[in-house]
């Protein structure tokens, strides 16, 4: 899985691999569009999905399987013991990040020959680990099924990065019966072989996609007719870096993407930002959200451009 990483909403080859591992085990499997509510899908790039589907087909994923997924990814595996007991849901995320893996010869995947074969895509956050854990757990459940009670649902969730997939899956209603829900992450604070039940060091988070819309004009012949959306975005970028940190806990502010404009001689009529906010507590995170929204609205108003914020 580390060798063939796929970013959010494009995990077709990963979904096929998971399906192959589970199909011979005593689970009811739901796939792709079956496990989510499409109305709540966020930030899904249709062109990226199409190119990733083509790549998956070239890598041996059957066309019939892609058709079953209906252009969406992910697997929900349900094991029913037919004995009274609670319903457990265990979540394992499956997507990777748009990061180029290092060519450093001492990097373990290079030493052992399992480096990413997809350009600008890498399992840098450990979701390949998470998926592997879920698959091993599925086999364990199968082997121990005579000793188990209730219902166990293993959710191999697409699009965890950017907080894009969870809401769509939860809005499907398929998890409403859960008595217990658990998710896990390979631990930065844990030693190998150690499990931390009450982990520390993770932050609450909010993501924003921001569009500034202005008016294009020629920069020489009629610059006063333009409304510079990129100037508003750049102004907001600088002001966001200056938000006072909270005394009530750690906080993080990052503008991970900023783009805009159409050409060197055109007043930019559009700009786009992707913002990641994190706080040690919900209170700290909410403080960052409030200040960020104030800055975005203020810069848009001061430069007379329109603003659209998607969270």
VOZAZA-894404 format. One record per residue (C-alpha): x, y, z; residue in three letters; chain. Coordinates in steps of 0.5 Angstrom, whole numbers, plus 2048, in hexadecimal, padded with zeros to 3 digits. Last residue first. Example, Ala and Ser with C-alpha at 12.3 -4.5 7.8 and 13.67 -1.06 7.14 Angstrom:
<sites>
{site {81B, 7FE, 80E}, SER, A}
{site {819, 7F7, 810}, ALA, A}
</sites>
This chain:
<sites>
{site {7E1, 832, 80C}, UNK, A}
{site {7E0, 836, 805}, UNK, A}
{site {7E1, 83D, 805}, UNK, A}
{site {7DF, 842, 800}, UNK, A}
{site {7E1, 849, 7FF}, UNK, A}
{site {7DF, 84F, 7FA}, UNK, A}
{site {7E4, 854, 7F9}, UNK, A}
{site {7E4, 85C, 7FB}, UNK, A}
{site {7EB, 85C, 7FE}, UNK, A}
{site {7EA, 85E, 805}, UNK, A}
{site {7E3, 859, 805}, UNK, A}
{site {7E7, 853, 803}, UNK, A}
{site {7ED, 855, 808}, UNK, A}
{site {7E8, 855, 80D}, UNK, A}
{site {7E4, 84F, 80B}, UNK, A}
{site {7EA, 84B, 80B}, UNK, A}
{site {7ED, 84E, 812}, UNK, A}
{site {7E7, 84D, 816}, UNK, A}
{site {7E6, 846, 813}, UNK, A}
{site {7ED, 844, 816}, UNK, A}
{site {7EC, 848, 81C}, UNK, A}
{site {7E6, 843, 81E}, UNK, A}
{site {7E9, 83D, 81B}, UNK, A}
{site {7EF, 83E, 81F}, UNK, A}
{site {7EB, 83F, 826}, UNK, A}
{site {7E7, 839, 824}, UNK, A}
{site {7ED, 835, 824}, UNK, A}
{site {7EF, 837, 82B}, UNK, A}
{site {7E8, 836, 82E}, UNK, A}
{site {7E8, 82F, 82A}, UNK, A}
{site {7EF, 82D, 82E}, UNK, A}
{site {7F6, 82D, 82B}, UNK, A}
{site {7F4, 831, 825}, UNK, A}
{site {7F5, 830, 81E}, UNK, A}
{site {7F3, 834, 818}, UNK, A}
{site {7F5, 832, 810}, UNK, A}
{site {7F4, 837, 80B}, UNK, A}
{site {7F3, 836, 803}, UNK, A}
{site {7F3, 83C, 7FF}, UNK, A}
{site {7F0, 83E, 7F8}, UNK, A}
{site {7F1, 844, 7F4}, UNK, A}
{site {7EC, 847, 7EF}, UNK, A}
{site {7EC, 84E, 7EB}, UNK, A}
{site {7F3, 84F, 7EA}, UNK, A}
{site {7F5, 856, 7E7}, UNK, A}
{site {7F7, 853, 7E0}, UNK, A}
{site {7FE, 855, 7DD}, UNK, A}
{site {802, 84F, 7E0}, UNK, A}
{site {7FC, 84A, 7DF}, UNK, A}
{site {7F7, 846, 7E2}, UNK, A}
{site {7F7, 848, 7E9}, UNK, A}
{site {7F7, 843, 7F0}, UNK, A}
{site {7FA, 83E, 7F4}, UNK, A}
{site {7FB, 83D, 7FB}, UNK, A}
{site {7FC, 836, 7FE}, UNK, A}
{site {7FE, 834, 805}, UNK, A}
{site {7FC, 83A, 809}, UNK, A}
{site {7FE, 837, 810}, UNK, A}
{site {7FC, 839, 817}, UNK, A}
{site {7FD, 835, 81D}, UNK, A}
{site {7FB, 836, 825}, UNK, A}
{site {7FE, 833, 82B}, UNK, A}
{site {7FA, 835, 831}, UNK, A}
{site {7F6, 83A, 836}, UNK, A}
{site {7FB, 83F, 835}, UNK, A}
{site {7F8, 840, 82E}, UNK, A}
{site {7FD, 842, 828}, UNK, A}
{site {7FC, 849, 825}, UNK, A}
{site {7FA, 849, 81E}, UNK, A}
{site {800, 84C, 81A}, UNK, A}
{site {801, 846, 815}, UNK, A}
{site {7F9, 847, 813}, UNK, A}
{site {7FB, 84F, 811}, UNK, A}
{site {800, 84D, 80C}, UNK, A}
{site {7FC, 848, 808}, UNK, A}
{site {7F6, 84D, 809}, UNK, A}
{site {7FA, 852, 805}, UNK, A}
{site {7FC, 84D, 800}, UNK, A}
{site {7F5, 84B, 7FF}, UNK, A}
{site {7F2, 852, 7FE}, UNK, A}
{site {7F8, 853, 7F9}, UNK, A}
{site {7F6, 84D, 7F5}, UNK, A}
{site {7EF, 84F, 7F5}, UNK, A}
{site {7F1, 856, 7F2}, UNK, A}
{site {7EB, 85A, 7F0}, UNK, A}
{site {7EC, 85D, 7E9}, UNK, A}
{site {7E9, 863, 7E6}, UNK, A}
{site {7EF, 867, 7E8}, UNK, A}
{site {7F4, 863, 7E4}, UNK, A}
{site {7F1, 866, 7DE}, UNK, A}
{site {7F6, 866, 7D8}, UNK, A}
{site {7FC, 864, 7DC}, UNK, A}
{site {7FA, 85E, 7E0}, UNK, A}
{site {7F4, 85C, 7DC}, UNK, A}
{site {7EE, 85A, 7E0}, UNK, A}
{site {7EB, 854, 7E4}, UNK, A}
{site {7E6, 855, 7E9}, UNK, A}
{site {7E6, 852, 7F0}, UNK, A}
{site {7E5, 84B, 7F3}, UNK, A}
{site {7E8, 848, 7F9}, UNK, A}
{site {7E7, 841, 7FA}, UNK, A}
{site {7E9, 83D, 801}, UNK, A}
{site {7E9, 836, 803}, UNK, A}
{site {7EA, 835, 80A}, UNK, A}
{site {7EC, 830, 80F}, UNK, A}
{site {7EA, 82F, 816}, UNK, A}
{site {7EE, 82B, 81B}, UNK, A}
{site {7EF, 828, 822}, UNK, A}
{site {7F6, 826, 824}, UNK, A}
{site {7F9, 820, 826}, UNK, A}
{site {7FF, 820, 82B}, UNK, A}
{site {7FC, 81B, 830}, UNK, A}
{site {7F9, 814, 82F}, UNK, A}
{site {7F5, 811, 834}, UNK, A}
{site {7F5, 809, 832}, UNK, A}
{site {7FC, 809, 830}, UNK, A}
{site {7FF, 803, 82D}, UNK, A}
{site {806, 801, 82E}, UNK, A}
{site {809, 7FC, 829}, UNK, A}
{site {80E, 801, 826}, UNK, A}
{site {80E, 807, 82B}, UNK, A}
{site {809, 80C, 82B}, UNK, A}
{site {809, 813, 82B}, UNK, A}
{site {809, 814, 823}, UNK, A}
{site {803, 80F, 823}, UNK, A}
{site {800, 80B, 81D}, UNK, A}
{site {7F9, 80D, 81D}, UNK, A}
{site {7F3, 80B, 820}, UNK, A}
{site {7EB, 80B, 81F}, UNK, A}
{site {7E6, 808, 824}, UNK, A}
{site {7DE, 808, 824}, UNK, A}
{site {7DA, 805, 829}, UNK, A}
{site {7D3, 804, 829}, UNK, A}
{site {7D2, 805, 822}, UNK, A}
{site {7CB, 804, 81F}, UNK, A}
{site {7CC, 80B, 81B}, UNK, A}
{site {7D2, 808, 817}, UNK, A}
{site {7CE, 807, 811}, UNK, A}
{site {7CA, 80D, 811}, UNK, A}
{site {7CE, 810, 80A}, UNK, A}
{site {7CF, 816, 80E}, UNK, A}
{site {7D5, 813, 812}, UNK, A}
{site {7D8, 811, 80B}, UNK, A}
{site {7D8, 818, 808}, UNK, A}
{site {7DA, 81C, 80F}, UNK, A}
{site {7E0, 817, 80F}, UNK, A}
{site {7E3, 818, 808}, UNK, A}
{site {7E6, 81F, 807}, UNK, A}
{site {7E9, 821, 80E}, UNK, A}
{site {7EF, 824, 80A}, UNK, A}
{site {7F2, 81D, 80A}, UNK, A}
{site {7ED, 817, 80C}, UNK, A}
{site {7EB, 816, 804}, UNK, A}
{site {7E9, 80F, 804}, UNK, A}
{site {7E7, 80B, 80A}, UNK, A}
{site {7E8, 804, 80B}, UNK, A}
{site {7E2, 803, 810}, UNK, A}
{site {7E3, 7FC, 814}, UNK, A}
{site {7DC, 7FB, 817}, UNK, A}
{site {7DB, 7F6, 81D}, UNK, A}
{site {7D4, 7F3, 81F}, UNK, A}
{site {7D2, 7F0, 826}, UNK, A}
{site {7D6, 7EA, 829}, UNK, A}
{site {7DD, 7E7, 828}, UNK, A}
{site {7E0, 7E0, 82A}, UNK, A}
{site {7DE, 7DC, 824}, UNK, A}
{site {7E1, 7E2, 81F}, UNK, A}
{site {7E8, 7E1, 822}, UNK, A}
{site {7EB, 7DF, 81B}, UNK, A}
{site {7E7, 7E4, 817}, UNK, A}
{site {7E8, 7E9, 81C}, UNK, A}
{site {7EF, 7E8, 81B}, UNK, A}
{site {7EF, 7E9, 814}, UNK, A}
{site {7EB, 7EF, 814}, UNK, A}
{site {7F0, 7F2, 819}, UNK, A}
{site {7F6, 7F0, 814}, UNK, A}
{site {7F2, 7F4, 80F}, UNK, A}
{site {7F1, 7FA, 814}, UNK, A}
{site {7F8, 7FA, 816}, UNK, A}
{site {7FA, 7FA, 80F}, UNK, A}
{site {7F5, 800, 80D}, UNK, A}
{site {7F8, 804, 813}, UNK, A}
{site {800, 803, 811}, UNK, A}
{site {7FE, 805, 80A}, UNK, A}
{site {7FB, 80B, 80D}, UNK, A}
{site {801, 80D, 810}, UNK, A}
{site {802, 814, 80F}, UNK, A}
{site {807, 815, 80A}, UNK, A}
{site {804, 810, 805}, UNK, A}
{site {806, 813, 7FF}, UNK, A}
{site {804, 816, 7F9}, UNK, A}
{site {808, 81B, 7F4}, UNK, A}
{site {809, 816, 7EF}, UNK, A}
{site {806, 80F, 7F0}, UNK, A}
{site {80B, 809, 7F1}, UNK, A}
{site {80C, 80B, 7F8}, UNK, A}
{site {812, 807, 7FB}, UNK, A}
{site {811, 800, 7FD}, UNK, A}
{site {819, 7FD, 7FB}, UNK, A}
{site {81C, 7FC, 802}, UNK, A}
{site {821, 801, 802}, UNK, A}
{site {81C, 806, 7FE}, UNK, A}
{site {817, 805, 803}, UNK, A}
{site {81B, 806, 809}, UNK, A}
{site {81E, 80D, 807}, UNK, A}
{site {826, 80B, 807}, UNK, A}
{site {826, 80C, 7FF}, UNK, A}
{site {823, 813, 800}, UNK, A}
{site {81E, 814, 7FA}, UNK, A}
{site {819, 817, 7FE}, UNK, A}
{site {811, 816, 7FD}, UNK, A}
{site {80E, 81B, 7F9}, UNK, A}
{site {808, 81E, 7FE}, UNK, A}
{site {800, 81E, 7FC}, UNK, A}
{site {7FE, 81A, 802}, UNK, A}
{site {7FB, 813, 802}, UNK, A}
{site {7F4, 810, 803}, UNK, A}
{site {7F2, 80A, 807}, UNK, A}
{site {7EF, 80C, 80E}, UNK, A}
{site {7ED, 806, 813}, UNK, A}
{site {7E7, 807, 817}, UNK, A}
{site {7E5, 802, 81C}, UNK, A}
{site {7DD, 801, 81D}, UNK, A}
{site {7DB, 7FD, 823}, UNK, A}
{site {7D3, 7FB, 824}, UNK, A}
{site {7D2, 7F8, 82B}, UNK, A}
{site {7CF, 7F1, 82C}, UNK, A}
{site {7CA, 7EC, 82B}, UNK, A}
{site {7CD, 7E6, 827}, UNK, A}
{site {7CC, 7E6, 81F}, UNK, A}
{site {7D4, 7E7, 81E}, UNK, A}
{site {7D3, 7EC, 819}, UNK, A}
{site {7D9, 7EF, 816}, UNK, A}
{site {7D8, 7F5, 811}, UNK, A}
{site {7DE, 7F7, 80D}, UNK, A}
{site {7DD, 7FE, 80A}, UNK, A}
{site {7E2, 800, 804}, UNK, A}
{site {7E4, 806, 801}, UNK, A}
{site {7E4, 80A, 7FA}, UNK, A}
{site {7DF, 80D, 7F6}, UNK, A}
{site {7DF, 80D, 7EE}, UNK, A}
{site {7D9, 809, 7EE}, UNK, A}
{site {7DC, 804, 7F2}, UNK, A}
{site {7D9, 7FE, 7EE}, UNK, A}
{site {7DB, 801, 7E8}, UNK, A}
{site {7E3, 801, 7EA}, UNK, A}
{site {7E2, 7FA, 7EC}, UNK, A}
{site {7DF, 7F8, 7E5}, UNK, A}
{site {7E5, 7FC, 7E2}, UNK, A}
{site {7EA, 7F7, 7E6}, UNK, A}
{site {7F0, 7FA, 7EA}, UNK, A}
{site {7F6, 7F8, 7E6}, UNK, A}
{site {7FB, 7FE, 7E7}, UNK, A}
{site {7F8, 801, 7E0}, UNK, A}
{site {7F1, 801, 7E3}, UNK, A}
{site {7F4, 804, 7E9}, UNK, A}
{site {7F7, 80A, 7E5}, UNK, A}
{site {7F1, 80B, 7E1}, UNK, A}
{site {7ED, 80C, 7E7}, UNK, A}
{site {7F2, 810, 7EA}, UNK, A}
{site {7F2, 815, 7E4}, UNK, A}
{site {7EA, 815, 7E4}, UNK, A}
{site {7EA, 817, 7EC}, UNK, A}
{site {7EF, 81C, 7EB}, UNK, A}
{site {7EB, 81F, 7E6}, UNK, A}
{site {7E5, 81F, 7EA}, UNK, A}
{site {7E8, 822, 7F0}, UNK, A}
{site {7E5, 820, 7F6}, UNK, A}
{site {7E5, 826, 7FC}, UNK, A}
{site {7DF, 824, 800}, UNK, A}
{site {7DA, 81E, 800}, UNK, A}
{site {7D4, 820, 804}, UNK, A}
{site {7CF, 81F, 7FF}, UNK, A}
{site {7D2, 819, 7FC}, UNK, A}
{site {7D0, 815, 803}, UNK, A}
{site {7D5, 80F, 804}, UNK, A}
{site {7D6, 808, 804}, UNK, A}
{site {7D2, 806, 7FE}, UNK, A}
{site {7D6, 80A, 7FA}, UNK, A}
{site {7DC, 807, 7FA}, UNK, A}
{site {7DB, 800, 7FD}, UNK, A}
{site {7D7, 7FC, 802}, UNK, A}
{site {7DA, 7F5, 804}, UNK, A}
{site {7D6, 7F0, 809}, UNK, A}
{site {7DC, 7EC, 80D}, UNK, A}
{site {7DD, 7E5, 80D}, UNK, A}
{site {7E4, 7E5, 80A}, UNK, A}
{site {7E6, 7E3, 803}, UNK, A}
{site {7E4, 7EA, 800}, UNK, A}
{site {7E8, 7EE, 805}, UNK, A}
{site {7EF, 7EE, 803}, UNK, A}
{site {7ED, 7EF, 7FB}, UNK, A}
{site {7E8, 7F5, 7FE}, UNK, A}
{site {7EE, 7F8, 801}, UNK, A}
{site {7F2, 7F8, 7FB}, UNK, A}
{site {7ED, 7FA, 7F7}, UNK, A}
{site {7EC, 800, 7FB}, UNK, A}
{site {7F3, 802, 7FB}, UNK, A}
{site {7F3, 802, 7F3}, UNK, A}
{site {7ED, 806, 7F3}, UNK, A}
{site {7F0, 80B, 7F9}, UNK, A}
{site {7EE, 812, 7F5}, UNK, A}
{site {7E9, 815, 7FA}, UNK, A}
{site {7EF, 818, 7FE}, UNK, A}
{site {7F6, 816, 7FB}, UNK, A}
{site {7F9, 80F, 7F9}, UNK, A}
{site {7FF, 80B, 7FB}, UNK, A}
{site {801, 805, 7F7}, UNK, A}
{site {808, 803, 7FA}, UNK, A}
{site {806, 805, 801}, UNK, A}
{site {800, 800, 800}, UNK, A}
</sites>
